[in-house]
Amino acid sequence: MAINFKNFILPTRATKSFFDVEKTSVCAIIPTYKPGELTVTLVEDLIRWNPRLAVYVVDDCTPRDEKDPFQIFEKIARVSSRITLLRTPANALKAGALNYALKYIFEGKKEYMPDVILTLDDDVVVSPTTVQNLVAELMSDNNLGAVCSQCAVLNKDKNLLTRLQGLEYLGFNATRLADEGFYGGPLVMHGMLTAFRARALFGAGGFAEKHLIEDYEITARLKTRGWRVKAAINAYAWTKVPERFSVLWRQRTRWSYGGITVIAKAKRAAPVLQDLLGHGVFFSTVLMIDLLIVLTLFGGGAAHPQLARWIIGLSLLQVAVWYLFQLWLMRFYKEKDRYDWVLRASMVPEFVYSNILTLVVVGSYLFFIFTMLTRTVTQKNGLVPQGLVTRCRKLFLLVGYTDGWGTRVS
Amino acid sequence: MFNFNGGSGISGISTAALSGYAGYMLLSAGNIWISIGFLTLTAVSACLVVCTLCRYVINYHRNSYLLLD
């Protein structure tokens, strides 16, 4: 990969293309499993605010003995004739349910070919302009393969954990804006709400099934095929975040380990560059600290106070710049209150939260290495006792790491 | 605030905290090559932060018309 250093500071500017919004056909796919009232509200809002939108609700094989979800499906079906209810023959997880709807759209109704396909989680809340702003951004540049919404937290006032996630999501949005025009665009077009150019999505072959995070995976694949992606800064959507630490931990182990598998399978560095840089610098620093500790234990080497002062100074400068920027970002946090200000200004809760998430990533790398090693061991039978491998796997499972799950819708 | 780098848990600030700690350790013991290595990593990390902020400011201005609607 030829490194374009200029692109690190100056993002590539989009070339605007003409499009006729009236002639742009858009459909939305909502995979769901045991849906709740929020799904009904979402479908009603989409239909009410987007007069030409076709909506496909895919039931990912909710058990027949569940009474409440089927009352919800009946409610959804009554909302409009523009709604199509589908049901997967077996539970296929989110990517499988999305692909099921894609297959239905493109194979079943050949005369109808949407220009834009929206994929949504079933617990998302949208505003009256969210969809039209997403579509306008996507269609305004022929090189864009996908555009995602801004994400905000619906239940941020619930407790400290949800407030911290609210602040974190504000950072996600800022990161996506900073990454626009940088090596193909932001890392992830999130599964919460993204508009895909139908041609790009089908060219890439749809979503990868049995993958831990299909949204990062499809984004990387689109970029590899030459498409660019971005976030629409005027398209807001809200979602519910985990309210308990155990649920958050499990969500993040999935995101983190899934992300590493995407990096490992990437054919080019550019689509996953931000992760490569971030993880590379972090682990290099950890490695250097380990070396330094070893050196200190064996009493070797002389101190270089001048260099040390430079390192401390640069680190403090970095923290100071970042802190001021994060305070400035609060102006875009519409739902903020004084508690959010206290959290942000005091730094400590976010510092602790961040380092817990860093532990999740470190654990993911350890699990990735373990998985790679055990695969090799299986291929060369008997090098390591199977009992030891099983015990290690159980230990990883106990702390939330497994490669045997995918995104469960709802 | 601390999860800015691509939405991942490992961020510039995690690295900054580690580098600051390393700098503190290097005040009392160390090795010239390790010191230079740390200084390089800290400088790279700081550059990435500054570049990200530059891109944010540029893209914010390019997209600001959307916020007026």
Interface residues (C-beta under 8 A of the other chain):
Chain A: F8 I9 L10 P11 R13 T129 N133 E137 L167 E168 G171 F172 A174 T175 L177 A178 D179 E180 G181 F182 P186 L187 V188 A232 I233 N234 R252 S256 G259 Q274 D275 L277 G278 H279 V281 F282 S284 T285 V286 M288 I289 L291 L292 I293 L295 T296 G299 G300 G301 A302 A303 H304 P305 L307 A308 R309 W310 I311 I312 L314 S315 L316 L317 Q318 V319 V321 W322 Y323 F325 Q326 R344 M347 E350 F351 Y353 S354 N355 I356 L357 T358 L359 V360 V361
Chain B: M1 F2 N3 F4 N5 G6 G7 S8 G9 I10 S11 G12 I13 S14 T15 A16 A17 L18 S19 G20 Y21 A22 G23 Y24 M25 L26 L27 S28 A29 G30 N31 I32 I34 S35 I36 G37 F38 L39 L41 T42 A43 V44 S45 A46 L48 V49 V50 C51 T52 L53 C54 R55 Y56 I58 N59 Y60 R62 N63 L66 L67 D69
